[in-house]
Amino acid sequence: KLLHSALNFLKDFYEKKASFMQKQEPAGPPPPAGFESYKNNAQSGGVMQLIQQIIVDAKAMEAEAIRSEEDAQKAYEDFVKETNASIEAKSKDIVEKSEQKAKAEVELVETKESKEAVMLELEQLSNYNAELHQSCDFVVKNFELRQTARDEEVEALRQAKAILSGAKFEEFLQEA
């Protein structure tokens, strides 16, 4: 807007100046040989054309900036969507792994308890085995002695039975 108002002001100024301007002959002698007369460069357009070019460039830059901003906004929105999706996936993964960890910890506790119970049972069985071994050793060690004692006891019972049955006592004395 500022450039448009400046351009309009310059147009009005130069149009008024052109209407008041008189054509003059150059004062003084003509320029020496080798010098050309002063003319406006055909390629340059002057201040007004420069301002018009600035206006066109500014509009193009504004359009490009708006496009860039829209692209950046779209890229940002896409980034936010991807980030949110990633965060959600990671959160689900954390929940699943936490559940797996909890299950593994429960199994670990149960396994340790089971191991302790088995170790206690093995210790009890080992103690029982030691007791049985001692008992068996005692029986094996004293087998001959106990067998002799039992034979004597059986013989004494036969004699007692014979006495009670009416046998003579003298027969027993001779055997002994």
C-alpha positions in Angstrom: 0.0 0.0 0.0 2.8 2.4 0.8 4.5 1.7 -2.5 1.3 2.2 -4.4 0.7 5.5 -2.7 4.3 6.5 -3.5 3.9 5.5 -7.1 0.6 7.4 -7.4 2.2 10.5 -5.8 5.2 10.3 -8.3 2.8 9.9 -11.3 0.8 12.9 -10.2 4.0 15.0 -9.6 5.6 14.1 -13.0 2.4 14.6 -14.9 2.0 18.1 -13.4 5.7 18.8 -14.0 5.5 17.6 -17.7 2.6 20.0 -18.3 4.5 23.0 -16.9 7.8 22.1 -18.5 9.0 24.1 -21.5 11.4 22.8 -24.0 14.6 24.7 -23.8 17.6 24.8 -26.0 20.8 24.0 -24.2 22.4 27.1 -23.0 26.0 27.6 -23.9 28.1 26.2 -26.6 27.5 22.8 -28.0 29.4 19.9 -26.4 32.9 19.3 -27.8 33.4 16.5 -30.4 33.5 13.0 -28.9 30.8 13.7 -26.4 27.3 12.7 -27.2 24.2 14.5 -26.1 22.6 13.3 -22.8 19.7 11.0 -23.2 17.8 8.6 -20.9 19.0 5.1 -21.1 16.5 3.0 -23.0 16.9 0.1 -20.6 16.3 2.1 -17.5 12.8 3.0 -16.7 13.3 5.5 -14.0 12.1 5.8 -10.5 8.5 4.9 -11.3 9.3 1.8 -13.1 11.7 0.8 -10.2 8.8 1.2 -7.7 6.5 -0.8 -10.0 9.1 -3.6 -10.1 9.5 -3.5 -6.3 5.7 -3.8 -6.0 5.6 -6.8 -8.3 8.6 -8.4 -6.5 6.9 -7.7 -3.1 3.7 -9.4 -4.3 5.7 -12.4 -5.5 7.7 -12.6 -2.3 4.5 -12.3 -0.3 2.8 -15.1 -2.3 6.0 -17.3 -1.9 6.1 -16.5 1.9 2.4 -17.5 2.2 3.0 -20.7 0.2 6.1 -21.5 2.4 4.1 -20.8 5.5 1.3 -23.1 4.4 3.8 -25.8 3.5 5.5 -25.4 6.9 2.2 -25.5 8.7 1.2 -28.7 6.8 4.6 -30.2 7.6 4.2 -29.3 11.2 0.7 -30.8 11.4 2.0 -34.0 9.8 4.9 -34.0 12.2 2.6 -33.6 15.2 0.3 -36.4 13.9 3.3 -38.7 13.4 4.7 -37.8 16.8 1.4 -38.4 18.5 1.0 -41.8 16.8 4.6 -42.7 17.8 3.9 -41.6 21.4 0.7 -43.7 21.5 2.5 -46.7 20.1 5.4 -46.4 22.6 2.9 -46.0 25.4 1.1 -49.2 24.4 4.5 -50.9 24.1 5.4 -49.7 27.6 2.1 -51.1 29.0 2.5 -54.4 27.3 6.1 -54.8 28.5 5.1 -53.8 32.0 2.5 -56.5 32.0 5.0 -59.0 30.7 7.5 -57.9 33.4 4.8 -58.3 36.1 3.9 -61.8 34.9 7.6 -62.7 34.8 8.1 -61.4 38.4 5.1 -63.4 39.6 6.5 -66.5 37.9 9.9 -65.8 39.5 8.4 -65.6 43.0 6.3 -68.7 42.5 9.4 -70.6 41.2 11.5 -69.4 44.2 8.8 -70.6 46.6 8.6 -73.9 44.8 12.4 -74.2 44.9 12.4 -73.5 48.6 9.7 -76.1 49.2 11.6 -78.7 47.1 14.9 -77.9 48.9 13.1 -78.4 52.3 11.6 -81.7 51.2 15.0 -82.8 49.9 16.6 -81.9 53.2 13.9 -83.9 55.1 14.3 -86.9 52.8 18.1 -86.7 53.3 17.6 -86.7 57.1 15.2 -89.6 56.8 17.7 -91.4 54.6 20.4 -90.9 57.2 18.1 -92.2 60.0 17.2 -95.3 57.9 20.9 -95.9 57.1 21.8 -95.8 60.8 18.9 -98.1 61.6 20.0 -100.5 58.9 23.6 -100.4 60.0 22.5 -101.3 63.5 20.4 -104.2 62.3 23.2 -105.5 60.0 25.8 -105.1 62.8 23.8 -106.9 65.4 22.2 -109.5 63.1 24.4 -112.4 64.3 24.0 -111.4 68.0 20.2 -111.0 67.7 19.9 -114.3 65.7 21.8 -116.2 68.4 19.7 -114.6 71.1 16.5 -115.5 69.2 17.6 -119.1 68.8 18.3 -119.4 72.5 14.9 -117.9 73.2 13.2 -120.3 70.8 15.0 -123.2 72.5 14.0 -122.0 76.0 10.4 -121.8 74.8 10.5 -125.4 73.5 11.8 -126.6 76.9 9.2 -124.7 78.7 6.5 -126.2 76.5 7.9 -129.6 77.0 8.0 -129.1 80.8 4.5 -127.9 80.7 3.5 -130.9 78.5 4.8 -133.3 81.1 8.2 -134.1 79.9 10.9 -135.0 82.3 13.2 -132.4 83.6 16.1 -134.7 83.7 16.2 -134.9 79.9 16.7 -131.2 79.6 19.5 -131.2 82.1 21.5 -133.8 80.2 21.1 -131.9 76.9 22.3 -128.7 78.5 
